[in-house]
Amino acid sequence: MHSVATLLGDYHFVWVGAIGALLQSYINTILLYRVGTLIYKDAKMAELSAYLYIASHSVLYQMTFYSENTFLMFTLLGFYAMYGTAQAKSTDTYRDFAIPRSSSVLLGCLFFGLSTLTRSTGVLLSIFIAFFMGNKFLVNCDRLGPSVKAVFTSLVCIVIMFTPLLIVIYWKPTVLHCDLRQDRDWQGPFPSWC
């Protein structure tokens, strides 16, 4: 966004950011409708949830260039990737939801990882991954191949989901606070964790 603003002139940066945030909010509304129709199989409920999203008190965050819109976009893309290719509902009596394929869970996990990189609360989305992969493991526990695939996919998802959190918590503060002070011949005391 910043390079677009510099092409238009620095005083247009506010408008470019607001237009980008509104465009992202519009994409979120469409994704919310699509995910709602995939999960609930009711277009009217999905449409109502999209309207409520537009008319909610979070419109203030949607108008500013803030990370909430990006977080929601990556989260909804993750859900759309997982539920968009979910298998049909099972005939089992103990389960009334569709199970996504492992490749869809990995794609959704990638979007959830980007969501975690945007805001650290995205790590809580790993509960959805654990639920689906745990269910896939339990359903296929009598067969070795699908069970090993479910465990391996779960391990890859753990790495994808927690790597952005480790980057944000450990690597970035070191770069910002320790490396910059060493490069500038900092005379003051270094933090103990540097």
C-alpha positions as CSV (number, residue, x, y, z in Angstrom):
1,M,0.0,0.0,0.0
2,H,2.8,2.4,0.8
3,S,4.4,2.1,-2.7
4,V,1.0,2.9,-4.3
5,A,0.6,5.9,-2.0
6,T,4.1,7.2,-3.0
7,L,3.1,6.9,-6.7
8,L,0.0,9.1,-6.1
9,G,1.9,11.4,-3.7
10,D,2.4,11.1,0.0
11,Y,-0.6,13.2,0.9
12,H,-2.9,10.5,-0.7
13,F,-1.6,7.8,1.7
14,V,-4.6,8.2,3.9
15,W,-7.0,7.7,1.0
16,V,-5.2,4.7,-0.4
17,G,-5.1,3.0,3.1
18,A,-8.8,3.7,3.6
19,I,-9.7,2.3,0.2
20,G,-7.5,-0.7,0.7
21,A,-9.2,-1.4,4.1
22,L,-12.7,-1.0,2.6
23,L,-11.7,-3.4,-0.2
24,Q,-10.5,-5.9,2.3
25,S,-13.7,-5.4,4.3
26,Y,-15.7,-6.1,1.2
27,I,-13.7,-9.3,0.6
28,N,-14.4,-10.3,4.2
29,T,-18.1,-9.8,3.7
30,I,-18.1,-12.1,0.6
31,L,-16.0,-14.7,2.4
32,L,-18.3,-14.6,5.4
33,Y,-21.3,-15.2,3.2
34,R,-19.5,-18.1,1.4
35,V,-18.3,-19.7,4.5
36,G,-21.7,-19.3,6.1
37,T,-23.4,-21.1,3.2
38,L,-20.8,-23.9,3.3
39,I,-21.1,-24.5,7.0
40,Y,-24.8,-23.9,7.7
41,K,-26.2,-24.8,4.2
42,D,-28.6,-21.9,4.6
43,A,-28.2,-18.9,2.3
44,K,-30.6,-16.8,4.3
45,M,-28.6,-17.2,7.5
46,A,-25.3,-16.5,5.7
47,E,-26.7,-13.4,4.1
48,L,-28.0,-12.2,7.5
49,S,-24.5,-12.8,9.1
50,A,-22.9,-10.8,6.3
51,Y,-25.3,-7.9,6.9
52,L,-24.7,-8.0,10.6
53,Y,-20.9,-7.9,9.9
54,I,-21.4,-4.8,7.8
55,A,-23.6,-3.1,10.4
56,S,-21.6,-4.1,13.5
57,H,-19.6,-1.8,15.8
58,S,-16.4,-3.1,14.2
59,V,-17.0,-0.7,11.3
60,L,-14.5,1.6,13.0
61,Y,-11.8,-1.0,12.6
62,Q,-12.8,-1.7,9.0
63,M,-12.4,2.0,8.1
64,T,-8.8,2.1,9.4
65,F,-5.8,0.3,8.1
66,Y,-5.7,-2.1,11.1
67,S,-4.7,-5.7,11.4
68,E,-8.2,-6.9,12.3
69,N,-9.4,-7.0,8.7
70,T,-6.3,-8.9,7.5
71,F,-6.7,-11.3,10.4
72,L,-10.3,-12.0,9.6
73,M,-9.6,-12.3,5.9
74,F,-6.9,-15.0,6.5
75,T,-9.1,-16.8,9.0
76,L,-12.1,-16.9,6.6
77,L,-9.9,-18.0,3.8
78,G,-8.7,-20.9,6.0
79,F,-12.3,-21.9,6.8
80,Y,-13.2,-21.6,3.2
81,A,-10.3,-23.8,2.2
82,M,-11.2,-26.4,4.8
83,Y,-15.0,-26.5,4.3
84,G,-15.0,-25.9,0.6
85,T,-13.9,-29.4,-0.2
86,A,-15.3,-31.2,2.8
87,Q,-16.6,-34.7,2.2
88,A,-20.2,-35.4,2.5
89,K,-21.7,-36.0,5.9
90,S,-21.1,-39.4,7.4
91,T,-23.9,-41.9,7.9
92,D,-22.5,-42.5,11.4
93,T,-24.9,-41.7,14.2
94,Y,-22.2,-40.1,16.4
95,R,-21.0,-37.5,13.8
96,D,-23.1,-35.0,12.0
97,F,-20.5,-32.8,10.3
98,A,-18.4,-33.1,7.2
99,I,-14.7,-34.0,7.4
100,P,-12.4,-32.1,5.1
101,R,-9.6,-33.8,3.2
102,S,-6.1,-33.6,4.6
103,S,-4.9,-31.4,1.7
104,S,-7.7,-29.0,2.5
105,V,-6.8,-29.0,6.1
106,L,-3.1,-28.2,5.2
107,L,-4.3,-25.3,2.9
108,G,-6.5,-24.0,5.7
109,C,-3.7,-24.4,8.1
110,L,-1.5,-22.2,5.8
111,F,-4.0,-19.5,5.9
112,F,-4.4,-19.9,9.7
113,G,-0.6,-19.5,9.9
114,L,-0.8,-16.3,8.0
115,S,-3.5,-15.2,10.4
116,T,-1.3,-16.0,13.3
117,L,1.4,-13.9,11.7
118,T,-1.0,-11.0,11.5
119,R,-2.3,-11.4,15.1
120,S,-1.0,-13.8,17.7
121,T,-4.5,-14.9,18.7
122,G,-4.6,-16.8,15.4
123,V,-2.9,-19.7,17.3
124,L,-6.3,-20.4,18.8
125,L,-7.4,-21.5,15.4
126,S,-5.3,-24.6,15.8
127,I,-8.2,-26.0,17.9
128,F,-10.1,-26.4,14.6
129,I,-7.2,-28.2,13.0
130,A,-6.9,-30.5,16.1
131,F,-10.6,-31.2,16.0
132,F,-10.7,-32.3,12.4
133,M,-7.4,-34.2,12.4
134,G,-8.3,-35.9,15.7
135,N,-11.6,-36.9,14.3
136,K,-10.0,-38.2,11.1
137,F,-7.5,-40.2,13.2
138,L,-10.3,-41.7,15.3
139,V,-12.4,-42.6,12.3
140,N,-9.5,-44.3,10.5
141,C,-7.8,-45.8,13.5
142,D,-8.4,-49.4,12.3
143,R,-6.3,-48.7,9.1
144,L,-2.6,-47.9,9.4
145,G,-2.1,-45.7,6.3
146,P,-4.8,-43.1,6.9
147,S,-3.9,-42.9,10.6
148,V,-0.2,-42.2,9.9
149,K,-1.2,-39.7,7.3
150,A,-3.5,-37.9,9.8
151,V,-0.7,-37.8,12.4
152,F,1.9,-36.6,9.9
153,T,-0.6,-33.9,8.7
154,S,-1.2,-32.8,12.3
155,L,2.5,-32.5,12.9
156,V,3.0,-30.4,9.8
157,C,0.0,-28.2,10.8
158,I,1.6,-27.7,14.3
159,V,4.8,-26.4,12.6
160,I,2.8,-24.2,10.2
161,M,0.7,-22.7,13.0
162,F,3.3,-22.1,15.6
163,T,6.2,-20.9,13.4
164,P,4.7,-17.4,12.9
165,L,4.1,-17.1,16.6
166,L,7.7,-18.0,17.3
167,I,8.8,-15.4,14.7
168,V,6.7,-12.7,16.3
169,I,7.7,-13.5,19.9
170,Y,11.4,-14.4,19.7
171,W,13.0,-13.3,16.4
172,K,11.4,-9.9,15.7
173,P,12.0,-8.4,19.2
174,T,15.7,-9.5,19.0
175,V,16.0,-7.8,15.6
176,L,14.3,-4.6,16.8
177,H,15.9,-4.2,20.2
178,C,19.2,-6.0,20.3
179,D,20.6,-5.8,16.7
180,L,19.7,-2.2,16.2
181,R,21.4,-1.2,19.5
182,Q,24.6,-3.2,18.6
183,D,24.7,-1.6,15.2
184,R,24.5,1.9,16.6
185,D,27.1,1.4,19.3
186,W,24.6,1.6,22.1
187,Q,26.2,2.8,25.3
188,G,23.3,2.0,27.6
189,P,22.5,-1.3,29.2
190,F,21.3,-4.2,27.1
191,P,18.2,-6.0,28.1
192,S,19.0,-9.3,29.8
193,W,17.3,-11.4,27.1
194,C,19.5,-10.0,24.3
